[in-house]
Amino acid sequence: MKTLILIWLSTSLIMMSGCSTGSVLLKNCCNGTRTDVFQVVDDGGAIPQGYARLRIFSSLKVLMLGDSLFGSKLTALVVNIDGQVIRISGMATEENSDARRLRDPEAGKGIRYTFTTKLQLNKGAHRLIVALPEKGVIIEKEVTLADGIENLLQLEPLYHRTPPRRHSFGETSFKEGILSFDANLNGNDI
């Protein structure tokens, strides 16, 4: 048991040592240098030639304020595409859900945040950075968008593992805080 705890602590320290690089990327992500990369659009309408649409969607859960160290309010999901920044406000709803499957990482009482927006931008390759600044979470991806296509970028939360316990091997849980995102474009991992 002590060995498992030591392994868990050493892994946590190694992960924290990479934060200095992440903090520079996080700072750069939140500070836009351009305003001509994309525009926010409503649903509907034809996509002009030479452009693509990108719908960004994420749904994640956090503990309620005061429930623990990880309970907090999220102000925005920050997205930087080729230097232009958008802050997507989250819609918050209180949720107390039962496990939908064995070892459901989102089972329990908390606040569900849903982030969504639709952008129009030039077709082709784009550098995409997504961050939750309050949580220190950031990912960087390259996406390629085809001409005239409406694309869906889904950001699935990855949560930290619970400490190993008897009969438990440290399943992931929103109660431990968000670690990162899995990103997929039109159903394909990126």
C-alpha positions as CSV (number, residue, x, y, z in Angstrom):
1,M,0.0,0.0,0.0
2,K,2.8,2.4,0.9
3,T,4.5,1.6,-2.4
4,L,1.4,2.5,-4.3
5,I,1.1,5.8,-2.5
6,L,4.8,6.6,-3.2
7,I,4.3,5.8,-6.9
8,W,1.3,8.0,-7.0
9,L,3.0,10.9,-5.3
10,S,6.2,10.6,-7.5
11,T,4.0,10.5,-10.6
12,S,2.2,13.6,-9.5
13,L,5.5,15.5,-8.9
14,I,6.8,14.5,-12.3
15,M,3.6,15.8,-13.9
16,M,3.8,19.1,-12.0
17,S,7.4,19.6,-13.2
18,G,6.0,20.0,-16.7
19,C,3.8,22.9,-15.6
20,S,6.4,25.7,-16.4
21,T,6.2,24.8,-20.1
22,G,2.4,24.6,-19.9
23,S,2.1,27.9,-18.1
24,V,3.9,29.7,-21.0
25,L,1.6,28.0,-23.5
26,L,-1.4,28.9,-21.3
27,K,-0.3,32.6,-21.2
28,N,0.1,32.6,-25.0
29,C,-3.2,30.9,-25.5
30,C,-5.1,33.5,-23.6
31,N,-3.5,36.5,-25.3
32,G,-4.6,36.8,-28.9
33,T,-2.4,38.4,-31.6
34,R,-4.9,38.3,-34.5
35,T,-8.5,39.1,-35.2
36,D,-8.9,37.9,-38.8
37,V,-8.8,34.1,-38.4
38,F,-12.4,33.3,-37.7
39,Q,-15.8,34.8,-37.0
40,V,-18.6,33.5,-34.8
41,V,-21.7,32.5,-36.8
42,D,-25.3,31.4,-36.0
43,D,-26.8,28.1,-37.2
44,G,-27.9,27.9,-40.8
45,G,-26.8,29.6,-44.0
46,A,-24.6,28.4,-46.7
47,I,-20.9,28.2,-46.2
48,P,-19.0,30.5,-48.6
49,Q,-16.5,28.9,-51.0
50,G,-13.0,28.7,-49.4
51,Y,-14.4,28.5,-45.9
52,A,-15.4,25.8,-43.4
53,R,-17.4,25.9,-40.2
54,L,-16.2,24.5,-36.8
55,R,-18.6,23.8,-34.0
56,I,-16.8,23.4,-30.7
57,F,-18.5,21.5,-27.9
58,S,-17.5,20.3,-24.5
59,S,-19.3,19.2,-21.4
60,L,-17.5,18.6,-18.1
61,K,-18.3,18.3,-14.5
62,V,-16.7,19.9,-11.4
63,L,-17.4,19.8,-7.7
64,M,-19.6,22.5,-6.3
65,L,-17.9,25.4,-4.5
66,G,-16.9,24.5,-1.0
67,D,-17.1,20.8,-1.5
68,S,-13.3,20.4,-1.8
69,L,-10.1,21.9,-3.0
70,F,-11.3,21.1,-6.6
71,G,-14.7,22.7,-6.3
72,S,-14.8,25.9,-8.3
73,K,-16.6,28.1,-10.8
74,L,-15.4,27.9,-14.4
75,T,-15.6,31.3,-16.2
76,A,-14.7,30.2,-19.7
77,L,-13.2,27.7,-22.1
78,V,-10.5,29.6,-24.0
79,V,-9.8,28.6,-27.6
80,N,-7.0,30.1,-29.7
81,I,-7.0,29.3,-33.4
82,D,-3.9,30.6,-35.3
83,G,-3.5,33.5,-32.8
84,Q,-7.2,34.6,-32.5
85,V,-8.8,34.0,-29.1
86,I,-12.4,33.3,-28.2
87,R,-13.6,32.8,-24.6
88,I,-16.6,30.5,-24.6
89,S,-18.9,31.0,-21.6
90,G,-20.1,27.8,-20.0
91,M,-23.7,27.1,-19.1
92,A,-23.8,25.7,-15.6
93,T,-26.4,23.3,-14.2
94,E,-26.4,21.5,-10.9
95,E,-26.3,17.7,-11.4
96,N,-26.6,14.7,-9.1
97,S,-26.3,11.7,-11.4
98,D,-26.1,8.0,-10.8
99,A,-23.4,5.9,-12.5
100,R,-24.4,5.3,-16.1
101,R,-21.8,2.6,-16.4
102,L,-19.3,0.8,-14.2
103,R,-16.7,3.2,-12.8
104,D,-18.5,6.3,-14.3
105,P,-16.1,9.2,-13.7
106,E,-19.0,11.7,-13.7
107,A,-21.3,10.0,-11.2
108,G,-22.2,12.1,-8.1
109,K,-23.2,15.6,-7.1
110,G,-21.5,18.5,-8.9
111,I,-21.9,21.3,-11.5
112,R,-22.0,20.4,-15.2
113,Y,-20.6,23.0,-17.5
114,T,-21.5,23.0,-21.2
115,F,-19.4,25.0,-23.7
116,T,-20.4,25.5,-27.3
117,T,-19.8,27.9,-30.2
118,K,-19.8,27.8,-34.0
119,L,-17.0,29.5,-36.0
120,Q,-16.4,30.2,-39.7
121,L,-12.8,30.2,-40.9
122,N,-10.7,29.5,-44.0
123,K,-10.4,25.9,-45.1
124,G,-7.0,24.2,-44.5
125,A,-4.7,23.5,-41.6
126,H,-5.1,25.4,-38.3
127,R,-3.2,25.4,-35.0
128,L,-5.7,25.0,-32.2
129,I,-5.1,25.6,-28.5
130,V,-7.8,24.9,-25.9
131,A,-7.5,25.9,-22.2
132,L,-9.4,26.0,-18.9
133,P,-7.2,28.7,-17.3
134,E,-8.7,28.2,-13.8
135,K,-7.7,24.6,-13.8
136,G,-4.3,25.0,-15.6
137,V,-5.5,22.6,-18.3
138,I,-4.3,23.1,-21.9
139,I,-4.0,21.1,-25.1
140,E,-2.6,21.9,-28.5
141,K,-3.8,20.3,-31.7
142,E,-3.5,20.7,-35.5
143,V,-6.8,20.4,-37.4
144,T,-7.4,20.4,-41.2
145,L,-10.8,21.7,-42.4
146,A,-12.2,20.9,-45.8
147,D,-13.9,23.5,-48.1
148,G,-17.6,23.9,-47.4
149,I,-17.8,21.4,-44.6
150,E,-19.4,21.9,-41.2
151,N,-17.1,20.2,-38.6
152,L,-17.6,19.1,-35.0
153,L,-14.8,19.4,-32.5
154,Q,-15.7,17.5,-29.3
155,L,-13.5,18.0,-26.2
156,E,-14.1,15.1,-23.8
157,P,-12.7,15.7,-20.3
158,L,-10.1,13.4,-18.8
159,Y,-10.2,13.5,-15.0
160,H,-7.5,12.8,-12.4
161,R,-7.4,9.3,-10.8
162,T,-8.6,8.7,-7.3
163,P,-5.9,7.6,-4.8
164,P,-5.4,3.8,-4.8
165,R,-7.4,2.1,-2.0
166,R,-8.2,-1.4,-1.0
167,H,-10.2,-3.0,-3.8
168,S,-9.7,0.1,-6.0
169,F,-7.0,0.8,-8.5
170,G,-7.5,4.5,-8.7
171,E,-10.4,5.1,-11.2
172,T,-10.8,8.5,-12.7
173,S,-13.3,10.9,-11.2
174,F,-14.4,14.5,-11.7
175,K,-14.1,14.8,-7.9
176,E,-10.3,14.7,-8.3
177,G,-10.3,17.5,-10.9
178,I,-9.8,17.7,-14.6
179,L,-6.5,16.6,-16.1
180,S,-6.8,17.2,-19.8
181,F,-9.1,16.8,-22.8
182,D,-9.4,14.1,-25.5
183,A,-10.2,15.9,-28.7
184,N,-11.9,14.5,-31.8
185,L,-12.9,16.1,-35.0
186,N,-15.9,14.6,-36.8
187,G,-15.7,11.5,-34.7
188,N,-11.9,10.9,-35.3
189,D,-9.3,11.3,-32.6
190,I,-6.8,14.1,-33.2
